[in-house]
Amino acid sequence: MTETSSGPDLTVVLPAHNEEAALNGVLSRLKKVLADRRYEILLVDDGSEDRTAEIGEKHGVRVVRHARRTGNGAAVKRGIREARGKIIVMMDADGQHNPEDIPRLLDEMQKFDMVVGARTKGTGQKAHRWAANRLFSALASYLASERIPDLTSGFRALRADVAKRYVDLLPNTFSYPSTLTVTLARAGYLIEHVPIVASKPAGKSKIRPASDGLRFLFILLKVGVGLAPFRVFFPLSLLLFLAGLGWYVYTFIAMHRFTNMSALLLCTSIIIFMLGLVAEQIAQLRRERRDE
């Protein structure tokens, strides 16, 4: 760790659970890349059962240990709260993120509030995970009203004051990158995406595609309703309105009558539309209160 009495300029947060296979190499490369900067490396050992914490202490980095596993997102949140640097770099400890890309992210931090390492196609990801990431990124881009090429990347740099302001909104699971990206985008912060080539992680992936995918979708919708509710309510309202209108046209032509189903669909669309307006006002008030 290189820092002065005033504290480091940079904190690298490494959430880790049983990462002894890759950690030695990651820490050695990190210290080499950051040798000319004032930095600290904060290893958050999330209830590991191997030598993860011991390896961190051997390399002289700060180690925060959880007595039991709390989740990747919870480890990241702990790292954000414990960070001393003005800029926080978050990356995985399994070797898939290349420390040599950190200077590229930091160069962009002079103009942006957060810089995300966006993985290019096929780098370190299986085909089905890449496709799912593209789908979720498209949904998040709609919710955030800006293009998000890689929603789930855990490799990013951001201002520490911004991270600490929104840390309580992050989930305790692998879905924290998506929540953080959409939250900051909706709050008006400037986000840049830098293309990176990710490596294949050491060891077996801890992500379960089916259960974690459904949980990820639920969290993304929850974030959308909380931060951009009208962009969730309006399409549903419009769909019901068009269905009601279409059913009315059909029944009028076929039977010359206005049916109860048409009335139900049209009334429901209006109710959902009004709920969206109210939810949008509540979300705006919450944003203003947090900014205060």
N, C-alpha and C positions, 0 to 999 in steps of 0.2 A: 504494500500500500504506500502511495506517495501523496502526502498532504502537508499542509502547514497548519499553524495554530488557528488560522481563520477557517479551516476546514477545506475539504476537497471541492474542486469544481465539478467533478463527475462521480456518480455512483453507479456501478454495474451491479444490477440485482440478478442473482442466479437462483431461481427456485429449483430444488433438487430432491428427488426421491430415488434412492438406490442407483446413483449415477457414478459409482466408483470406476466403471469401465472406461468412461470418457473424460472424467473430471480432471485428471492429471494433465492431459493434453490441452484441454480447454483453458485451464488456469495458466499454464505456461505460455500459451499463445497470447492470452489476454495481457499478461504482465509485459510481454515483449512489445505488443502493439501500443500499449498505453504508457510506455516507459518515460516519455517526455511530457506527460501531463500530470496534473494534480488530481489523483483519483483514489477511489477505494473500491474494493470488490466485496460485496455483501452476499455471502452464501446462506440461503435460507434452507436448512435441512428439514424437510417436511416428513419427519418420522422415519428416516431411513433405517434399514436393518443391516446395512453393510458399512463400509469404511468411508462413506461420503463426508461426514463431518471431520473425521480424522485427516483425510486428504486436504480438506480446506485449511485446517489448522496448520498442517505441515507447510503449506504454501504461504502462511502468514496473512491470510485474508480474514475479514470479520465473519464469524459464523454465528448464526442465530438458529437454535435448535427447537423444533416442535417435539413435544413428548409423544405425540401420536400424529398420524397422517390426517391433515385437515383439507387437503385439496390444492391443486396447482394454483388456482386463483387466490386462495387464502394465503399461500406462501408469498405470492407476488404482492398482495396487500400489506403483509407484514414487512416486506422489503421496502415498499414505498414509505411506510410510516417510519422505518428506522433509517432511511437514507439521509446522509448529511450533505450530499452534493447538490449543486444548483441545477444540474441536469441528471436525469435518471435514464440509464440504458437498461432495458429489460431483454434478456435472451435466455434460451434454454441451456441447460447444463449437459445435454446429451450429445453435443458435438454437431448438431445439424446446422447451427448458425456459426458462420465463420467470423471470428474476432477481427480479422483483417478488414471486414466491411464497416466496422464501427467508425473509423474516420470519415467515411462517405456520409454516414448519417449525421455525424457531428457538424460537418461542413454545412449541411442544409439547415441546421438548428439556428443559424444566424438569421434566417428569414422566416422560419416556421415555428409553431408551438409544439408540434409533434411530427416526427419523421418515422415512417414505417418501412421496414425492409419487405418489399413485395416479392414473393417467390415467383420465379418464371415457371412456365409449364414443364411439368415432369421432374423438377428438381426435388429429390427427397420425398416425393409424394406418390402414392399409388394412384392409378387412373381413377378409381371410384372416389377417392378422397379429393383429388383435384377437381373432379366434376362437381362434387358436393360443395366444395369451397367456392367455385364459380357461381353456383346457384345461390348460396347464401350471400355472396358478395353483391350479386345483382339485387337481391331483396334489400340488403343494407344500403346500397346506393340509392334506392328509391326512398327509403325511410330518411336517410341523411341529406337527400337533395344534392348529392355530389358523388362523383365516381370513386368507388372503393375497389381497387383491383384485387386486393388480398385481405379479406376481412379477418381471417383467423391467425395471421402471422403474430407470433409472440416476440419477434425481434423488432424493437422500436426504441427511439429516444424521445424524451419529452421533458418539458420544464417541470422541475420538482414541485413548484408551487401549484401548478395546474393539476398534477397527479395527486397531490395531497388533498386538494379541494374536492375531487370527485372519487376518492378512494372508497368511500362508504357505499357507492353505487355499484361497485364491481362484485360479481358473484364469486363464490369460492371454488368454482370448477374451471375447466379448460375454456370456458366461454368468456373469460374476462377481456381478451383482445377485442372481440366484437362489441361488447358493451362500451369499452373505453373509446373506440373509434366513433361509433354512432353518437355517443354522448358529447364528445368534443366537437364533432361536426355540427350537431344541432345547436351547440352553445356558441358557435361562431368562431371557433379557434381555427387557425390555419394548419392544414395537414398536408404533408408531402409524402409521396410514395416512391421509394428508390428501388429499382429492380435488383434483386440479389439471386445468387445461385445457392440453394441450400443443399447440404450433404445428407446422406442417409444417416439417421440417428443410430447411435450405438445401442444395442439391446432391443428388447421388444417394446413396441408402442404401448403406452398406457391408455390410449383412447379406444373406447369400444364404439365402433361405427353406428350400431343400431340405437342403443340407449343414449349415448352421448349426442348422436345426431338429432334425436327427438328432443332431448333436453336443450340442445343448442337452438333449435327452431323455436321452442317455447320461450326461451330467454330472449331471443331476438324479437319475437312478437311482443313480449312484455316490455322490452325497452322501447319498441316502437309506440306502443300505447301510452307509455309514460312520458316520452319525449316528443313524439310527433303523432299524436292521436288522430288528427284529422286525415293523415295520409293512410291510416288503417281503416277508419270508419267510413270515409267517403267512398272508396271502391265498393265496399259491401253495400252501402246505401244505394249507389248507382246500379249495382247488379240487381238488387231487389226491385228497384224502380223500373228498370228495363224489363224484368221478368213480369212484373205486374201489368205494365203497359202492353207488353206483347200478348199476355194472356187475355187482356181486355179486348184487344183488336181481334184476336182469334174467336173469342166467344161472341163478340158483336157480329162478326161476319157469319159465323156458323149458326148461332142461336138468337141473335138480336137481343142480347141481354148483358148486363153488367153483373158478374158473379161475385160471391163472397170472397173467393180466392184472390181475385184482382184487388178487391178492397183491402184484404189483409196484407198483401204484398206491398201495395202502395203506401198504406199507413205505416207499416213497419219500416219502409225505406225512409220515410219522413222522420220517424222517431229516432232511428239510428243516425241520421244526418244531424239532428238537433243535439243528440248526445255527443257527437263528434265536435260540434262547436263548443259545447260546455267544457268538454275534456281539454280542448285546445287552450281555452282561457285558463283553466286550472294549471296546465303544464307551463304556460307563460308566467303565471304568478309564482310557481315553484322555482323557475329559472331566475326570476328577478330576486327572490328571497335568498337564493344561494349566492348570487352575485354580490349581495349586500354583505 
